[in-house]
Amino acid sequence: MNTIAVTGAAGVVGSVLVEHLSRAGHRVAAIDHRAPPQALASWWQEVQSEGGALVTPIEADIRDASALTQIFGDTKVGGVIHMAAVTAGPERESHDPESIVDINVGGTLAVARAMRANGIQRLVHVSSNAVYGPVVYETDLIDEDKTVPRPAALYGVTKLAGEGLIRRLGDLWSMNVTIARLSSVFGPWEHATGVRDTLNPIFQATVAALSDRPARFTRPCRRDWIYNRDVADALVRLLSAETLKHPIYHVGPGPDAVWSVEDWCVLLAGRYPSFVHGLVDEPGAATINLHELADRAPMSTTRLVADTGFQPSYTPELAFADMMAWVEKFPAFLHVPTEK
């Protein structure tokens, strides 16, 4: 492949995916709806100075097929990892459903048209466990074959629609399309991007600890959390695999790697002794938004491991060490004091 195009490049996954690709020698067209934060852009440049391949940040509307067609052609794109999306909460769903559909479904169509216009055949389309809807609370394990998607919120509805759209167009236009459904992702470079309505609980707790604020939550919040650097590795494996046996793959740490936001807070308290955290009975007393009222079932990753050899590199402890190193390098990014 020549250049790899990454849409949603400034997001919590895209930011480290761009880094991962550059370090692996792939030129990257890092596409987002806005310029990357200065700290992130500087980091990408530092990665290049350390021997990484060229990263070209590009501002573009993901719904503009003509603009994407020109970008893909000018940068000689050979493969695409498409993850640009609106992760909407109820308020946005209520007052602006049009933009959710336009970006999550229309943006996927625009990417497909731009690929077709440039003869690009390889696409990893990044989706989410949100496509399963309330099913995740009704089973012990989410399996690609056995668990039937039943999305409820517009994010899940549109992600599932995007999956169906791109798979059909892939068949019609002879494109090699792989769907990657992510479990719960956390890691460095998460920030308010304008297209994600609530930041994940681990990030919220981390900012609370760094800011000398308490973290209060209504349940431990156990999930199959996966570090964003592991996600980047899995996505690149899916993109570069010569053959894959399945159209859809779960990307997660595996069902045996379940831990909680409470576990993360214990790690934070070990580093920041003044950090106060714990469970509360009343939702109104909570300071951490867990998004949901119950814990999700973990996702099976059997086929991902079998077909790509993927194994997560980051235990909670290793992820914590890596994220704290990132915090030390970029303290201003989180808008918290540099000294406690």
C-alpha positions in Angstrom: 0.0 0.0 0.0 1.0 3.6 -0.5 -0.6 6.0 1.9 -3.2 4.9 4.5 -6.1 7.2 5.0 -7.5 7.4 8.5 -10.8 9.3 9.0 -11.5 10.6 12.5 -7.8 10.9 12.9 -7.9 13.2 15.9 -10.1 11.0 18.0 -9.1 8.7 20.8 -8.4 5.8 18.5 -7.4 7.7 15.4 -4.7 9.7 17.2 -2.7 6.6 18.2 -3.5 4.8 15.0 -1.8 7.5 13.0 1.2 7.2 15.3 1.2 3.4 15.0 1.0 3.5 11.2 3.8 6.1 10.9 6.1 4.1 13.1 5.4 1.0 11.0 6.5 2.9 7.9 3.1 3.8 6.4 2.5 7.3 5.1 -0.8 8.6 6.6 -3.4 11.0 5.4 -4.8 12.0 8.8 -8.3 13.2 8.0 -10.6 14.9 10.5 -13.3 17.6 10.5 -10.9 20.0 12.2 -7.2 20.5 12.6 -5.6 18.3 15.2 -4.8 19.9 18.6 -1.4 21.5 18.5 0.0 19.0 21.0 -1.2 16.1 18.9 0.1 17.6 15.6 3.5 18.2 17.3 3.6 14.6 18.6 3.0 13.3 15.1 5.9 15.4 13.9 8.1 14.1 16.6 7.2 10.5 15.6 8.3 11.4 12.1 11.6 12.9 13.3 12.3 9.6 15.1 12.1 7.7 11.8 8.3 7.5 11.3 6.8 7.9 7.9 5.1 11.1 6.7 1.8 12.1 8.4 -0.3 14.7 6.5 -3.1 16.2 8.7 -6.0 17.1 6.5 -9.2 19.0 7.4 -12.2 17.7 5.4 -16.0 17.2 5.8 -16.4 13.4 5.8 -19.7 13.8 3.9 -18.0 15.6 0.9 -17.3 12.8 -1.6 -15.7 15.2 -4.1 -13.2 16.5 -1.5 -12.4 13.0 -0.3 -11.9 11.9 -3.9 -9.3 14.6 -4.5 -7.6 13.9 -1.1 -7.3 10.2 -1.8 -5.9 10.9 -5.3 -3.5 13.6 -4.2 -2.0 11.6 -1.4 -2.0 8.3 -3.3 -4.1 6.4 -0.8 -3.8 2.6 -1.0 -6.1 1.7 1.9 -8.6 3.3 4.3 -9.4 2.9 7.9 -12.7 4.7 8.3 -13.8 5.6 11.9 -15.1 9.2 11.6 -18.5 9.3 13.4 -20.7 11.1 15.8 -21.1 9.3 19.1 -24.3 11.0 20.1 -26.1 11.3 23.4 -29.9 11.6 23.9 -29.9 15.4 23.7 -28.2 15.5 20.3 -30.4 12.6 19.1 -33.4 14.6 20.0 -32.5 18.0 18.5 -30.2 17.0 15.6 -30.8 13.5 14.3 -30.0 14.7 10.8 -26.3 15.3 11.4 -25.9 11.9 13.1 -27.3 10.1 10.0 -25.5 12.4 7.6 -22.1 11.7 9.2 -22.4 8.1 10.3 -24.2 6.9 7.2 -23.7 9.6 4.6 -20.0 9.9 5.5 -19.5 6.2 4.9 -21.1 6.5 1.5 -18.8 9.4 0.6 -15.7 7.4 1.7 -16.9 4.5 -0.5 -17.5 6.8 -3.5 -14.0 8.4 -3.1 -12.4 4.9 -2.9 -14.2 3.8 -6.0 -13.2 6.9 -7.9 -9.5 6.2 -7.1 -9.6 2.4 -7.5 -8.9 1.8 -3.8 -10.0 -1.7 -2.8 -9.0 -2.2 0.9 -11.2 -0.8 3.7 -11.5 -1.4 7.4 -14.7 0.1 8.6 -14.7 0.8 12.3 -17.9 0.1 14.1 -19.0 -0.4 17.7 -20.5 -2.8 20.2 -23.3 -0.2 20.2 -24.8 -2.1 17.3 -26.0 -4.8 19.7 -28.1 -2.4 21.7 -29.8 -3.9 24.9 -28.6 -7.4 23.9 -25.3 -6.6 25.7 -27.2 -6.7 29.0 -29.1 -10.0 28.2 -26.2 -12.4 27.5 -22.9 -13.5 29.0 -20.9 -13.2 25.8 -21.3 -11.3 22.6 -20.4 -13.4 19.6 -20.2 -12.3 15.9 -22.3 -15.2 14.7 -24.6 -15.9 17.6 -25.5 -12.5 18.9 -28.0 -10.6 16.7 -27.6 -6.8 16.7 -30.6 -4.9 18.0 -29.5 -1.2 18.3 -31.6 1.3 20.2 -29.8 4.6 20.2 -29.1 6.4 17.0 -25.4 5.9 17.3 -25.9 2.1 17.2 -28.6 2.4 14.6 -26.5 4.4 12.2 -23.3 2.4 12.8 -25.2 -0.8 11.9 -26.7 1.0 8.8 -23.2 2.0 7.9 -22.0 -1.5 8.1 -24.7 -2.8 5.8 -24.2 0.0 3.4 -20.4 -0.5 3.0 -20.7 -4.2 2.8 -23.2 -4.0 0.0 -21.2 -1.4 -1.9 -18.1 -3.4 -1.4 -19.8 -6.3 -3.1 -21.1 -4.1 -6.0 -17.8 -2.2 -6.4 -15.3 -5.0 -5.8 -13.9 -3.6 -2.6 -12.4 -5.7 0.2 -14.3 -4.5 3.3 -13.7 -5.7 6.8 -15.9 -4.5 9.7 -14.2 -4.0 13.1 -16.6 -3.7 16.1 -14.8 -2.2 19.0 -15.4 -2.9 22.7 -15.0 -0.1 25.3 -11.9 2.0 24.4 -9.8 4.3 26.5 -6.4 5.8 26.4 -4.3 8.9 25.7 -5.4 11.8 23.5 -9.0 11.6 24.4 -10.6 15.0 24.5 -13.8 16.9 23.7 -13.8 16.7 19.9 -17.3 18.0 19.3 -18.6 14.7 17.9 -18.5 12.6 21.1 -21.0 13.8 23.6 -19.7 12.1 26.8 -16.1 11.1 27.5 -15.4 7.7 28.8 -15.5 7.0 32.6 -11.8 6.1 32.8 -10.8 9.4 31.2 -13.2 11.2 33.5 -11.7 9.6 36.6 -8.2 10.3 35.4 -8.9 14.0 35.0 -10.6 14.1 38.4 -7.5 12.6 40.1 -5.2 15.1 38.3 -7.5 18.0 39.3 -7.9 17.0 43.0 -11.6 16.3 42.5 -13.4 13.2 43.8 -14.6 10.4 41.5 -18.0 9.1 42.6 -19.9 6.4 40.7 -23.0 4.3 41.2 -21.4 0.9 40.3 -17.9 -0.4 39.7 -18.5 -0.4 35.9 -16.9 -3.7 34.8 -16.2 -4.0 31.0 -13.9 -5.5 28.5 -11.9 -2.2 28.4 -9.3 -2.1 25.6 -6.4 0.4 25.5 -6.4 2.5 22.3 -2.8 1.4 21.4 -4.0 -2.2 21.3 -7.0 -1.2 19.1 -4.5 0.5 16.7 -2.5 -2.7 16.5 -5.6 -4.8 15.8 -6.9 -2.5 13.1 -3.6 -2.5 11.2 -3.5 -6.3 11.4 -7.0 -6.4 9.8 -6.0 -3.9 7.1 -2.8 -5.7 6.2 -4.0 -9.3 6.4 -3.7 -11.0 3.0 -6.8 -13.1 3.6 -9.5 -13.0 6.2 -12.1 -15.6 6.8 -14.9 -13.4 8.1 -16.5 -10.0 7.2 -16.9 -8.9 10.8 -14.4 -9.0 13.7 -14.7 -7.9 17.3 -11.8 -5.9 18.6 -11.4 -6.2 22.4 -9.1 -7.7 25.0 -11.1 -10.9 25.2 -13.8 -12.1 27.6 -11.2 -13.0 30.3 -9.8 -9.5 30.5 -12.7 -7.7 32.3 -12.0 -5.1 34.9 -13.6 -1.9 36.3 -13.4 1.8 36.5 -13.1 1.2 40.3 -10.0 -0.8 39.6 -8.5 2.1 37.6 -9.3 4.5 40.5 -7.3 2.2 42.8 -4.3 2.6 40.5 -4.9 6.4 40.4 -5.0 6.5 44.2 -1.7 4.7 44.4 -0.1 7.5 42.4 -2.1 10.4 43.8 -2.7 9.7 47.5 -5.1 12.6 48.0 -7.5 11.2 45.3 -10.9 10.3 46.7 -13.1 7.8 45.0 -15.8 5.3 45.7 -19.4 4.2 45.2 -22.5 6.2 45.9 -26.1 5.0 46.1 -27.8 8.1 44.7 -27.2 8.9 41.0 -27.3 12.6 41.9 -24.2 12.2 44.0 -22.2 10.7 41.2 -19.4 12.8 39.6 -18.6 10.2 36.9 -21.0 9.5 34.1 -21.1 5.8 33.4 -23.4 6.3 30.4 -25.4 3.1 31.1 -27.3 1.6 34.1 -25.8 -1.9 33.9 -22.6 -3.6 32.8 -22.2 -4.9 29.3 -21.3 -8.5 28.4 -17.7 -8.9 27.0 -17.1 -9.5 23.3 -15.7 -12.7 22.0 -12.4 -12.2 20.1 -11.8 -15.8 19.1 -11.9 -15.1 15.3 -9.7 -12.0 15.6 -7.0 -13.9 17.5 -7.2 -16.9 15.1 -7.1 -14.9 11.9 -4.6 -12.1 12.7 -2.6 -13.4 15.7 -3.7 -10.4 17.7 -3.0 -10.4 21.5 -3.5 -7.3 23.6 -0.2 -5.9 24.9 -1.7 -3.7 27.7 -2.9 -5.1 31.0 -4.6 -2.4 33.2 -1.3 -1.9 35.0 0.7 -1.5 31.8 -2.0 0.8 30.3 -1.9 2.9 33.5 1.9 3.2 33.3 1.8 4.2 29.7 -1.0 6.7 30.2 0.7 8.3 33.2 3.8 8.7 31.0 1.7 10.5 28.4 0.2 12.7 31.1 3.6 13.7 32.2 4.7 14.5 28.7 1.5 16.5 27.8 0.1 17.9 31.1 -1.5 20.9 29.5 -3.5 18.8 27.1 -5.9 17.8 29.9 -6.1 21.4 31.2 -5.1 20.3 34.7 -2.4 21.8 37.0 1.2 20.6 36.2 1.9 20.4 40.0 -0.3 19.1 42.7 
